[in-house]
Amino acid sequence: MEGFLEGVGVVILVFLALVGLAAGWIAGKIAGRNMPLYIVIGVVAAVATPFVLAALGVGILAAGGLLVVVVAGAIGAVIVLALVRALTGRRG
């Protein structure tokens, strides 16, 4: 895990945060409410997803480079945001 963290670097973390920010903003616009919550969850999910996958032993992230890590972060953010939307439901 330390090797992945050293290999990731600050640049990828910034890209992941930006992807999560965009995903959260879009989810907030679709939901029409609670935009700050969606933005925070999007950023956290996008940044956490590559680390979770690395901890589970998915080695493609290390070999794939920036694009693969950012795509994995985006997919993770979308999945988590969809789960949040499904759990919170449509309340007034």
ChimeraX attribute file (.defattr): number of C-alpha atoms within 10 A of each C-alpha:
attribute: neighborCount
match mode: 1-to-1
recipient: residues
	/A:1	12
	/A:2	7
	/A:3	9
	/A:4	15
	/A:5	14
	/A:6	9
	/A:7	12
	/A:8	18
	/A:9	10
	/A:10	11
	/A:11	10
	/A:12	17
	/A:13	20
	/A:14	13
	/A:15	18
	/A:16	29
	/A:17	24
	/A:18	18
	/A:19	23
	/A:20	30
	/A:21	24
	/A:22	18
	/A:23	25
	/A:24	27
	/A:25	20
	/A:26	17
	/A:27	22
	/A:28	20
	/A:29	13
	/A:30	11
	/A:31	14
	/A:32	9
	/A:33	12
	/A:34	11
	/A:35	17
	/A:36	13
	/A:37	15
	/A:38	27
	/A:39	23
	/A:40	17
	/A:41	21
	/A:42	33
	/A:43	23
	/A:44	20
	/A:45	28
	/A:46	33
	/A:47	27
	/A:48	17
	/A:49	21
	/A:50	27
	/A:51	19
	/A:52	14
	/A:53	17
	/A:54	17
	/A:55	12
	/A:56	10
	/A:57	11
	/A:58	12
	/A:59	12
	/A:60	12
	/A:61	21
	/A:62	17
	/A:63	9
	/A:64	10
	/A:65	13
	/A:66	17
	/A:67	12
	/A:68	15
	/A:69	26
	/A:70	25
	/A:71	16
	/A:72	19
	/A:73	29
	/A:74	27
	/A:75	18
	/A:76	23
	/A:77	30
	/A:78	21
	/A:79	15
	/A:80	19
	/A:81	23
	/A:82	13
	/A:83	12
	/A:84	14
	/A:85	16
	/A:86	10
	/A:87	9
	/A:88	9
	/A:89	10
	/A:90	9
	/A:91	4
	/A:92	3
